[in-house]
Amino acid sequence: MYQKYIKRFFDIVLSIAAITLLSPVLIVLAILVRVKLGSPVLFRQKRPGYHGEIFGLMKFRTMTDERDENGELLPDEVRLTPFGKKLRSTSLDELPEFFNILKGEMSFVGPRPLLVQYLPLYNEEQAHRHDVLPGLTGWAQVNGRNAISWEKKFEYDVYYTRNISFLLDLKIVFMTVGRVIKRDGISSKTHATMEFFTGTPADKEQGD
């Protein structure tokens, strides 16, 4: 009941309000991205959503398209510009996701939509993160974001899917505000954003 009707109602109302109120900010950011990083302004990427259904995630670009002599994209830490780092650290790059929320592809709160290539790598437990709509923020984001391991992140995601409620969503929203102000967990300890997920070893599945 909550997830299907009440949560969706709030998503529609709040996303419309956010897009309307933040339209000047969206326009200014779009212009800055165009000037500093070029075109396209928006970064669009296919991501798995509810029940693994694929949708097009929208974000402001934070990286250049620099490639090596073989035409391969350079590592994230090379392509991530100072301007892009500021967008990420303040989470302003994620503002276009309000349109994904309005379309019903995402929610304000839920597990973050990850890469399509990860779908076959999840174990049975981790796959339950797709039992709800992906979110702009989530339980894993307010409990470490990119500074925690993939396994811990998925543990938080699955916990959310099994305990989803209005009060938990409200708690996550308020905690998100604090995390954004402090800029916690933006990057992992060894990567500009987050290392690629390559699957969970059998010994970790059984518990550390």
C-alpha positions in Angstrom: 0.0 0.0 0.0 2.6 2.5 1.0 5.1 1.7 -1.7 2.6 1.5 -4.6 0.3 4.4 -3.8 1.4 6.7 -1.0 5.1 6.7 -1.8 4.4 7.2 -5.5 2.1 10.1 -4.7 4.8 11.9 -2.7 7.3 11.2 -5.5 5.1 12.9 -8.1 4.2 15.9 -6.0 7.8 16.5 -4.7 9.5 16.0 -8.0 7.2 18.5 -9.7 7.8 21.0 -6.9 11.6 20.4 -7.0 11.8 20.8 -10.8 9.7 24.0 -10.6 11.6 25.6 -7.7 15.0 24.5 -8.9 14.5 25.4 -12.5 16.8 28.4 -12.3 19.5 26.3 -10.7 19.1 23.6 -13.4 19.4 26.2 -16.2 22.5 27.7 -14.7 24.2 24.3 -14.1 23.3 23.3 -17.7 25.0 26.4 -19.0 28.1 25.8 -16.8 28.4 22.2 -17.8 28.1 23.2 -21.5 30.8 25.8 -21.1 33.2 23.8 -19.0 32.7 20.3 -20.3 31.1 20.7 -23.7 28.2 18.8 -25.2 26.1 16.9 -24.3 25.2 18.6 -21.0 23.4 15.5 -19.7 25.0 12.2 -19.0 22.5 9.4 -20.0 23.2 5.8 -19.1 21.1 2.7 -19.1 20.5 1.4 -15.5 18.4 -1.4 -14.1 15.4 -0.3 -12.0 12.4 -2.0 -10.5 12.6 -5.8 -11.1 15.7 -5.1 -13.2 13.8 -3.2 -15.9 16.2 -1.0 -17.8 15.7 2.8 -18.0 17.8 5.9 -19.0 19.3 7.6 -15.9 19.9 11.3 -16.3 22.7 13.3 -14.6 24.8 16.4 -15.4 28.1 15.5 -16.9 31.1 15.6 -14.6 33.7 14.0 -16.8 35.4 14.7 -20.1 35.4 12.2 -23.0 39.3 12.0 -23.1 40.5 8.8 -24.6 43.9 7.0 -25.1 45.6 6.2 -28.4 43.4 3.1 -28.8 40.2 5.1 -28.4 39.5 3.8 -24.9 38.2 6.2 -22.3 40.8 7.3 -19.8 40.3 6.4 -16.1 37.7 8.3 -14.1 40.2 10.1 -12.0 41.8 11.6 -15.2 38.5 12.6 -16.8 36.9 14.0 -13.6 37.6 17.7 -13.7 37.7 20.1 -10.7 34.3 21.4 -11.7 33.0 17.9 -12.0 34.3 17.1 -8.5 32.4 20.0 -7.1 29.2 18.9 -8.8 29.7 15.4 -7.3 30.7 16.5 -3.9 27.5 18.7 -3.6 25.4 16.1 -5.4 24.2 18.8 -7.9 25.1 16.4 -10.8 22.1 14.3 -9.7 19.4 17.0 -10.0 18.2 15.8 -13.4 17.1 12.6 -11.8 14.0 14.5 -10.6 12.7 13.8 -14.1 13.4 10.1 -13.7 11.4 10.2 -10.5 8.5 12.1 -12.2 8.4 9.5 -14.9 8.1 6.7 -12.3 11.5 5.2 -13.1 12.9 6.2 -9.7 11.8 7.3 -6.3 13.3 9.9 -3.9 14.4 7.0 -1.6 15.6 3.6 -2.6 18.7 1.6 -3.6 20.9 3.6 -6.1 20.5 2.4 -9.7 23.9 0.7 -10.6 25.4 -0.5 -13.9 23.5 -3.0 -16.1 26.6 -5.2 -16.3 26.3 -5.9 -12.6 22.9 -7.7 -12.9 24.4 -11.2 -13.5 26.9 -10.7 -10.7 24.5 -10.3 -7.9 23.9 -13.4 -5.7 20.3 -14.3 -4.7 20.3 -12.1 -1.7 21.8 -9.1 -3.4 19.3 -9.3 -6.2 16.5 -8.3 -3.8 17.8 -4.7 -4.1 15.6 -4.5 -7.2 12.4 -5.4 -5.4 11.7 -1.6 -5.1 12.2 1.4 -7.3 15.8 2.7 -7.2 16.3 6.0 -5.5 18.0 9.4 -5.6 19.2 8.6 -2.1 19.1 5.5 0.0 19.9 3.6 3.2 23.4 2.7 1.8 24.1 6.3 0.8 23.5 7.7 4.3 25.5 4.8 5.9 28.8 5.3 3.9 27.9 5.7 0.3 31.1 5.0 -1.8 33.3 4.7 1.3 32.0 1.2 2.2 32.4 -2.2 0.5 30.0 -3.4 -2.1 28.9 -6.2 0.2 28.0 -3.8 2.9 26.3 -1.5 0.5 24.1 -4.3 -0.8 23.3 -5.4 2.8 21.9 -1.9 3.5 20.0 -2.0 0.2 18.3 -5.3 0.9 17.6 -4.2 4.5 15.7 -1.2 3.0 13.6 -3.3 0.6 12.5 -5.5 3.5 11.8 -2.6 5.9 10.4 0.1 3.6 8.2 2.6 5.4 7.3 6.2 5.5 9.3 6.8 8.7 12.4 5.1 7.3 12.1 7.2 4.2 11.8 10.3 6.3 14.8 9.3 8.3 16.9 8.7 5.2 15.9 12.1 3.7 17.0 14.0 6.9 20.2 12.0 7.1 20.9 12.7 3.4 20.8 16.5 4.1 23.5 16.0 6.7 25.7 13.8 4.5 25.5 16.3 1.6 26.5 19.2 3.9 29.4 17.2 5.2 30.2 15.7 1.8 30.8 12.3 3.3 31.5 9.1 1.3 31.8 10.7 -2.1 34.6 8.5 -3.2 36.1 5.2 -2.2 39.6 5.1 -0.6 41.1 3.7 -3.8 39.1 5.2 -6.6 37.8 8.6 -7.8 34.2 7.3 -7.6 33.8 3.6 -6.8 35.6 0.5 -7.9 33.7 -1.8 -10.3 31.8 -4.6 -8.7 33.1 -8.0 -9.9 30.9 -10.3 -7.8 31.0 -11.4 -4.2 33.4 -14.3 -3.4 31.8 -17.4 -1.9 33.6 -16.9 1.5 32.1 -13.4 1.9 28.6 -14.7 1.0 28.8 -17.0 4.0 29.8 -14.0 6.3 33.1 -12.6 7.4 
